[in-house]
């Protein structure tokens, strides 16, 4: 079976063992494109944006592997050249879950902000359009080293609900049973933490990022759905419906 992988640092540790030892055929792409690949049958199983899963629950089967955070996520950020939140936030074209999460946070906190959709994904381009920008994944990690972080959406969600935010969750089409793929990924996650020093050393070499940050980042993320993650996803669905996003 073909397994999809986010083309972001957040999937490096979970897939390290699989790719090192050739345990499966892996297709790397953006979260939005992986969702399309599942629909078309190009791949059998992959993490997909949580919002996409919620919109397509009748057609998709979900599994335990996820990308979540209990507080700060470090890679889903609103950044700015200034020190405070602007009244206009340009949002990356790569976002599906995060842009709707941002809309919920703005409404729930009563912030005077407007979300501006764009076809851009880089912080530099987004910040030419508005005073603030929503960026995700590796672009957010790079942006946090250059610009001021005015919102970490994982942290904002946890402050709002007290539950983890599930940004991505593994899925397949309903007619595909990919349980073995999910078990393989979860085994790879366990191996990654058991060989943490090796994973971080190779990530440092591959991504040219500070080791201290990589260690913090890999330990910040949650890779397995537990009761709190499931409840966090339920709350996200409830608020998406309440605010007319689903």
PAMARBA-947371 format. One record per atom (N, C-alpha, C, O, CB): residue in one letter; x, y, z. Coordinates in steps of 0.02 Angstrom, whole numbers, plus 50000, padded with zeros to 5 digits. Glycine has a CB too. Layout:
N
aXYZ
...
***
This chain:
246
x500424994150000
x500005000050000
x500445006350000
x500995006250028
x499535000050061
x500205011649969
x500575017849966
x500355022450023
x499765023550035
x500465021349898
x500855025050058
x500735029350117
x500935036450101
x501485037650076
x501115026650178
x500495041250116
x500655048250106
x501005051250166
x500925049050223
x500035052150090
x501395056450152
x501775059750205
x501755067350193
x501865069650137
x502515057250206
x501625071150246
x501675078450242
x502385080350223
x502865077550251
x501465081850309
x502465084950176
x503135087350159
x503375092650207
x503645097750185
x503145089950089
x503285091450272
x503485096250324
x503925092750376
x503935086650381
x502855099350357
x504275096750415
x504685094150469
x504275090050519
x504535085450550
x505035099850505
x503635091750526
x503225088250576
x503125080850561
x502905077050605
x502555091650582
x503275078750500
x503225071550484
x503895068050482
x503935062150466
x502875070750417
x504425071650498
x505095068750492
x505205063050542
x505395057550522
x505635074150504
x505075064250605
x505165058950655
x504685053050643
x504915047350645
x505065061750725
x504045054150631
x503585048450622
x503775043850564
x503635037850568
x502895051050611
x504075046550511
x504215042450452
x504945040350448
x505135036750401
x504025046350390
x505355042450495
x506075041350490
x506245033850483
x506605031950438
x506435044150551
x505975029750528
x506115022550527
x505855019250463
x506185015050433
x505815019250588
x505245021250443
x504945018450382
x505385019750322
x505505015250281
x504245021450371
x505635025850315
x506025027650257
x506745025050262
x507035023050211
x506035035250248
x507015024950321
x507705022450330
x507765015150310
x508255013150278
x507935023350402
x507265011250328
x507295004050316
x506835001750258
x506744995750248
x507115000250379
x506545006650222
x506135004850164
x505535000650181
x505384995750146
x506545001350114
x505195002350235
x504634998250258
x503994999150217
x503544994950221
x504494999850330
x503955004550178
x503355005750138
x503525010650083
x504025014250086
x502765008450182
x503095010850032
x503165015949979
x502835022350004
x502245022550019
x502835013549912
x503235027650007
x503005033950036
x502955039349982
x503425040249942
x503465036350093
x502385042849980
x502275048449934
x502245054849975
x501815055550018
x501615047349891
x502695059549961
x502725065750000
x502385071349961
x502505072249901
x503455067650016
x501965075249997
x501625080949965
x501335085450019
x501415084050079
x501055078549917
x501005090749999
x500685095250047
x500065091950076
x499785087350045
x500495102050013
x499835094050135
x499215091150164
x498615091350116
x498245086450110
x499045094650228
x498515097050083
x497955097750037
x498015092849978
x497515089849957
x497895104950011
x498615092049953
x498705087449896
x498645080149917
x498395076049878
x499395088649864
x498855078549978
x498775071650001
x498035069750004
x497845064149988
x499095070750070
x497625074550025
x496905073250026
x496645071649955
x496235067149946
x496525079350054
x496895075449906
x496695074149836
x496945067249813
x496595063749776
x496975079649790
x497545065349834
x497825058949814
x497425053049842
x497345047949809
x498565058449836
x497165053849903
x496735048649932
x496095048149891
x495865042649875
x496585050250006
x495805053849875
x495185053849836
x495275050349768
x494835046649746
x494945060949825
x495845051549737
x495965048849670
x496215041649671
x496245038349619
x496455053149633
x496395039149731
x496645032349736
x497395031849722
x497665026249718
x496285027949689
x497735037549716
x498465037449704
x498835034649764
x499335031249757
x498715044549688
x498565036149824
x498835033249885
x498265030149925
x497685031749915
x499215038649927
x498445025749972
x497945022150010
x497805025350078
x497255024850105
x498155014950020
x498315028550106
x498285030850176
x498745036850183
x499295036950154
x498485025150226
x498535041850221
x498955047650233
x498655052050287
x498055051650300
x499055051750168
x499075056050320
x498785061350362
x498465066550316
x498745068250264
x499325064650408
x497885069050336
x497535074250298
x497345079750346
x497325078650407
x496905071350260
x497195085850321
x496975091150365
x496345089050403
x495885086050375
x496835097550325
x496325090750467
x495745088850508
x495095091650480
x494575088250482
x495845091250580
x495125097750455
x494515100850427
x494265096850367
x493655096150358
x494645108150407
x494725094450327
x494535090350269
x494195083850292
x493695081850263
x495145088750226
x494465080750343
x494155074650370
x493445076050394
x492985072250379
x494575071650427
x493355081550430
x492695083150457
x492185084450401
x491595082850407
x492735089250503
x492425087450346
x491975088850289
x491795082550251
x491285082350216
x492305093850242
x492205077350258
x492115071350217
x492055064950258
x492275059650237
x492695070650168
x491765065550318
x491735059750363
x491345053850333
x491485048150349
x491405061850428
x490865055350290
x490465049950262
x490865045850212
x490675040150196
x489835052750229
x491415048550186
x491815045050135
x492485042550161
x492825038650128
x491935049650076
x492675044850221
x493345043250247
x493325039150311
x492865039650351
x493725049650259
x493835035150320
x493955031350381
x494565034450414
x495065035650381
x494065023550366
x494525035850480
x495095038950514
x495455033850558
x495185028650575
x494865044950557
x496075035650576
x496505031050614
x496825034750673
x496615040250690
x497045027950568
x497325031750703
x497615034450765
x498195039350754
x498295043750796
x497855028850807
x498565038650700
x499125043250689
x498865050250675
x498395051050636
x499565040750630
x499165055250707
x498935062150699
x499525066950706
x500075064950724
x498385063750750
x499385073250692
x499845078750708
x499445083550751
x498985086850728
x500125082350642
x499625083750815
x499235087750863
x499715091150911
x500315089850912
x498725083350901
x499435095550952
x499835098851005
x499405100151066
x498815101551061
x500135105450979
x499725099551124
x499405101251187
x499685107951210
x500105108251255
x499515095651242
x499475113351177
x499765119851189
x500135122151127
x499915120851071
x500245119751251
x500705125351137
x501075128051080
x501215122551028
x501395116951045
x501735131151103
x501135124450964
x501285119750910
x501925121650873
x502235117550841
x500695119450860
x502115128150878
x502745130750851
x502765131450775
x503215134650749
x503305126450872
x502285128650739
x502305128850666
x501635130650634
x501535129450575
x502535122250640
x501175133350672
x500555136250646
x500485142950680
x500235143450736
x499915131450658
x500705148150646
x500815154650678
x500515160450640
x500455160350579
x501545155650687
x500335165650677
x500225172250648
x500835176350665
x501005177350723
x499555175550675
x501175178850612
x501785182750622
x501675189850596
x501215191250559
x502385179450585
x502115194250619
x502055201350601
x502735204750602
x503195202550637
x501555204850648
x502785210150565
x503375214450571
x503335218650634
x503835221150660
x503445219050509
x502715219550659
x502615223450720
x502575219150782
x502765213350781
x501985227550714
x502335222150834
x502305218750899
x501615216350918
x501535212550965
x502565223250953
x501105218550880
x500425216850900
x500025214350840
x500255214750783
x500075222850931
x499425211950854
x498985209150803
x498685214750762
x498415219650789
x498435204850835
x498725214150695
x498435219050650
x497705217350638
x497485211850654
x498825219250582
x497325222050610
x496615220650597
x496505216750532
x495935214950517
x496225227150595
x497035215550494
x496995211350435
x497545206050437
x498125207650449
x497055215650370
x497345199750426
x497825194150427
x497795190650360
x497285187650343
x497665189250486
x498335190850322
x498375187150259
x498515179850276
x498955178350316
x498935190150213
x498145175350245
x498215168250261
x498505164450202
x498345165750144
x497535165250283
x498935159650218
x499265155550168
x498775151450128
x498275149150154
x499775151050201
x498935150450064
x498515146350021
x498575138950037
x498165134950014
x498695147549949
x499085137050077
x499185130050095
x498735127750152
x498695121750167
x499905128850113
x498405132450184
x498035130950245
x497325128750231
x496985131550188
x498035136850291
x497085123750268
x496385121750266
x496115121650337
x495625125050352
x496315114650232
x496445117950381
x496235117650452
x496405124150487
x495995126950523
x496575111750487
x497015126550478
x497255132250517
x496875138650504
x496765142650550
x497995133350503
x496675139750441
x496305145950427
x495625145950461
x495395151150484
x496215146850351
x495305140050465
x494665139750500
x494755139950575
x494335142750611
x494295133350481
x495305137150599
x495475137850671
x495575145250688
x495345147550739
x496105133750688
x495925148850644
x496025155950656
x495365159750658
x495265164050701
x496485158950601
x494915158050613
x494255161350612
x493885160150678
x493565164650705
x493835158850552
x493925154050703
x493595152350767
x493895156350824
x493535159250865
x493645144850781
x494555156650827
x494895160250881
x494705167650879
x494565170650931
x495655159450875
x494695170550819
x494505177650812
x493805178750838
x493685183550875
x494565179850738
x493325174450819
x492635175350840
x492545174150915
x492215177950949
x492185170550801
x492855168750939
x492765166951010
x493085172051057
x492845173151112
x493065160051023
x493625175151035
x493975180051077
x493735187151064
x493945191851097
x494715179651065
x493275187951015
x493015194650999
x493535199350972
x493515205350987
x492705197651060
x493995196850932
x494535200950905
x494295204850844
x493885202350805
x495145196750888
x494555210850836
x494375214950779
x494865213650722
x495295217750707
x494375222550798
x494805207750692
x495255205650639
x494865202850580
x494325200050589
x495765200450665
x495135203750521
x494835200950461
x495335196250427
x495915198050419
x494615206650412
x495095190350408
x495525185450374
x495505186850299
x494975187250269
x495285178150389
x496105187550270
x496165189150199
x496475183150162
x497075182050167
x496595195550188
x496065179250125
x496335173550087
x496805176050031
x496675181250002
x495775169350056
x497335172250018
x497805174049965
x498025167749928
x497835162149946
x498425177649996
x498415168749876
x498725163249840
x499455162549858
x499835159149823
x498645164149764
x499655165749912
x500355165649933
x500455160549988
x499975158450021
x500575172649957
x501085158549999
x501225154150056
x501815156350097
x501905154150154
x501355147150030
x502225160950070
x502815163150106
x502655169350148
x502275173650127
x503395164750057
x502945169550208
x502805175050254
x502975181850223
x502595186650230
x503195174150318
x503535182250188
x503745188550158
x503215191150110
x503045197150112
x504415187650121
x502945186850067
x502435188950019
x501785190750054
x501455195650036
x502315183449968
x501595186750104
x500975188050141
x501005194650178
x500505198350181
x500835182450190
x501575196250206
x501645202350245
x501695208650202
x501655214250227
x502255201950290
x501775207750137
x501715213450091
x500985215450082
x500835221150063
x502045211850023
x500535210650095
x499825211750084
x499465214350147
x499005218350142
x499495205450061
x499685211950205
x499355213750268
x499885214450323
x500465212550315
x498825208350288
x499665217250379
x500125218250435
x500305211950471
x500815211550505
x499825223050484
x499885206750463
x500015200250494
x499895194750443
x499555195650393
x499555199150556
x500195188950456
x500135183350409
x500075176750447
x500425175650496
x500735183150362
x499625172450424
x499575165650449
x500005161150405
x499905160750345
x498835163050450
x500495157750436
x500935153250400
x500945146550437
x500845146250497
x501655156150392
x501075141150399
x501065134450429
x501685130550408
x502025132250360
x500425130650409
x501805125150445
x502335120450426
x503025123550429
x503165127750471
x502205117850358
x503455121450383
x504155123650383
x504215131150370
x504675134450394
x504555119850331
x503745133950332
x503755141250320
x503635145050385
x503935150250396
x503225143150269
x503215142350428
x503095145550494
x503725145050537
x503885149750573
x502495142150529
x504055139350535
x504675138450574
x505205143450552
x505545146450594
x504945131250568
x505275144450486
x505755149350461
x505535156450480
x505945160550500
x505825148750384
x504875157750474
x504625164550488
x504715166550561
x504835172350576
x503885164950469
x504665161750607
x504725163350678
x505425165750695
x505525169050746
x504545157350721
x505915164150652
x506605166250664
x506745173250636
x507275176050648
x507085161150634
x506265175950598
x506355182350565
x505855187550591
x506035193350602
x506295181650490
x505235185350599
x504695189950617
x504455188750689
x504635183750720
x504105189250568
x504045193350713
x503755192650780
x503155187850777
x502725188550734
x503555199450808
x503125183150824
x502555178650829
x502035182050874
x502155183350933
x502765171650858
x501455183550845
x500925186750884
x500385181850904
x499965183250947
x500625192550844
x500385175950872
x499915170550890
x500215163850873
x500445162850817
x499235171550854
x500215159250921
x500335152150907
x499655148950913
x499365148750967
x500875148950957
x499385146350858
x498685144150858
x498575138050902
x498015137050927
x498475142550787
x499085133950911
x499015128350958
x498915130851029
x498505128251067
x499625123850954
x499305135851047
x499255138851114
x498595142451124
x498285141851176
x499835143751125
x498375146151072
x497745149751077
x497165144851085
x496705146051125
x497635154051014
x497175139251049
x496645134251054
x496625131051123
x496095130051152
x496745128751000
x497215129451149
x497245126351215
x496985131151269
x496635129051315
x497965124051231
x497165137451263
x496925142551311
x496165143151306
x495825144451356
x497255149351298
x495895142351246
x495175143151235
x494775137151259
x494235137951287
x495045144251161
x495045131051249
x494655124951262
x494925120451317
x494555116651347
x494605121051199
x495585120851329
x495895116351377
x496035109451347
x496205104751384
x495455115551437
x495975108851281
x496085102451247
x496605103251191
x496715108751166
x495425099651219
x496915097651172
x497395097951116
x497035099951051
x496435099051043
x497735091151107
x497435102751006
x497195104250939
x497475099050891
x498085098150887
x497385111450917
x497035095650855
x497245090750805
x497255094150737
x496725095750709
x496755084450805
x497845095250710
x497915098750647
x497855093950587
x497595095750535
x498585102250644
x498095087850596
x498055082950543
x497915076050572
x498115074650628
x498705082750502
x497555071950535
x497385065250559
x497415060350501
x497215062050445
x496685065250593
x497655054450514
x497735049450461
x497055046850438
x496585046050478
x498175043650485
x497015045450373
x496375043350344
x496475039150281
x497015039150251
x495935049550328
x495955035650263
x495915032150199
x495195032650176
x494765034950214
x496145024450206
x495065030650115
x494365030050093
x494015024750135
x494335020050160
x494325028350017
x493365025350143
x492975020750185
x493075013550163
x493095008950204
x492235022550184
x493115012450097
x493165005650072
x493865002650077
x493974996850061
x492945005450000
x494345006650101
x495035004350109
x495175003250183
x495065007750224
x495535009350078
x495404997350201
x495604996050270
x496364996750274
x496734992250253
x495374988850294
x496595002350302
x497305003750305
x497575003250376
x498055006550394
x497445010750278
x497264999050416
x497474998250486
x498214996250491
x498564998450536
x497044993050520
x498444992050444
x499154989950446
x499614995950435
x500154996350464
x499284984550394
x499415000550392
x499805006550380
x499845010750443
x500385013350461
x499505010750322
x499285011450477
x499265015350539
x499715012150592
x500075015650628
x498545015950564
x499685005650598
x500105002150646
x500845003050630
x501265003650674
x499934994650648
x501005003150565
x501695004250543
x501935011150563
x502495011850588
x501755003250467
x501525016250552
x501715023150570
x501805023750645
x502295026850668
x501185028150546
x501355020850683
x501415021350756
x502025017650782
x502335019750831
x500785018550790
x502205012150750
x502825008650766
x503425013050750
x503915013150787
x502875001950728
x503385016550694
x503925021050673
x503995026950722
x504555029050736
x503795023650603
x503435029550747
x503455034850797
x503815032450859
x504255035950886
x502735037250815
x503635026550883
x503965023750943
x504715022950931
x505115024550975
x503655016950962
x504895020350872
x505605019350856
x505965026150855
x506535026650879
x505685015850788
x505635031250828
x505935037850824
x506105040650892
x506645043650901
x505465042550789
x505665039750941
x505815042251008
x506325037951044
x506705040351086
x505175042751049
x506335031451028
x506835026951058
x507535028551031
x508035027151064
x506655019651044
x507575031250970
x508215033050938
x508225040550925
x508415042850871
x508315029050872
x508005044350974
x507895051550967
x508525055250945
x508485059650902
x507645054351033
x509095053550974
x509715057150958
x509895056350884
x510105061050852
x510295054551001
x509815050250858
x509955049150787
x509485053150743
x509695056350695
x509885041650770
x508835053150759
x508345056750719
x508505064250719
x508495067450666
x507625055550747
x508645067050778
x508785074250783
x509425075950745
x509455081050711
x508845076350857
x509935071850751
x510575073150716
x510465073450641
x510735077850607
x511095067750734
x510085068750614
x509955068650543
x509485074350521
x509565076950466
x509665061950522
x509015076050563
x508575081750548
x508975088250547
x508855092550505
x508005082250600
x509435088950593
x509865094850596
x510265095550531
x510335101150505
x510345094550656
x510515090050506
x510905090050444
x510455091450384
x510655095050338
x511265083350436
x509855088550384
x509405089150326
x509085096050322
x509055098950268
x508865083950330
x508845098650378
x508455104850377
x508865111050395
x508615116650390
x507885104250425
x509495110050417
x509935115750436
x509595120250488
x509605126350483
x510115119950373
x509295116950539
x508975120550593
x509325119050658
x509655113850665
x508225118650598
x509275123650707
x509615122650771
x509385116250807
x508785114750809
x509505128650817
x509855112550834
x509695106350868
x509205107350926
x508755103350936
x510325103050892
x509315112650964
x508895113951022
x508165114751001
x507705112251033
x509135120351060
x508055118350945
x507375119250920
x507075112650898
x506505111050915
x507355124250863
x507465108650861
x507215102250836
x507005097650894
x506495094350890
x507745098750793
x507405097450946
x507245093251004
x506585095551036
x506165091451053
x507805093451056
x506515102151043
x505895104851072
x505305103451027
x504775101451051
x505965112451084
x505395104350962
x504835103650915
x504585096450913
x503975095350917
x505055105850845
x505025091650906
x504815084650903
x504465082450967
x504005078350965
x505415080050889
x504675085251023
x504365083451087
x503725087251101
x503325085251142
x504855084551145
x503635092751066
x503015096751074
x502425093451040
x501865093551066
x503125103851045
x502545090350982
x502005087450943
x501745080950974
x502115077251005
x502245086250872
x501105079750963
x500775073650984
x500605069750921
x500315072450874
x500115075051027
x500805063250919
x500735059350858
x500205053850862
x500085050350813
x501395056250841
x499895053050920
x499395047650927
x498755050450957
x498765054251006
x499665041850970
x498195048550927
x497545050650952
x497385047151017
x497355041051020
x496995049250900
x497275051051070
x497035048451133
x496365051551149
x496095055251109
x497555049751189
x496085050151208
x495435052851226
x495405060551223
x494915063351200
x495245050651296
x495935063851246
x495935071251246
x495985073951175
x495665079051159
x496515073951288
x496375070651133
x496425072851063
x495755071851027
x495545076150988
x496985068951026
x495415066351042
x494765065151010
x494255070351033
x493845072750993
x494515058051027
x494285072151096
x493825077251121
x493995084151091
x493555088051075
x493835077551198
x494645085551084
x494845091751052
x494595092250981
x494375097650959
x495605092451053
x494615086750944
x494365086650875
x493605087450874
x493345090850830
x494565080150840
x493265084450922
x492535085250927
x492345092650939
x491875095250909
x492245080850983
x492715095850983
x492575102950998
x492705107250937
x492335111850923
x493015105351058
x493245105650901
x493395109350839
x492815108650790
x492615113450758
x494055106750807
x492555102550783
x491985101450738
x491375105450762
x491035108650722
x491815093950733
x491245105150826
x490665108750854
x490725116250840
x490235119450820
x490615107550930
x491315119150850
x491395126350840
x491405128050765
x491175133450747
x492045128650872
x491655123650723
x491605124750651
x490885125250629
x490705129450589
x491965119250612
x490465120850656
x489755120850639
x489415127150668
x489005130350635
x489415114450665
x489585128750729
x489285134550763
x489435140950724
x489005145450721
x489545135150835
x490035141450696
x490235147450660
x490125147050585
x490375151250547
x490955148950674
x489755142050563
x489565141450492
x490125139650445
x490105141350386
x489275147850470
x490625136250471
x491205134350429
x491115127350400
x491445125550351
x491855134750471
x490675123350430
x490525116650404
x489785116250385
x489545111050362
x490685111150458
***
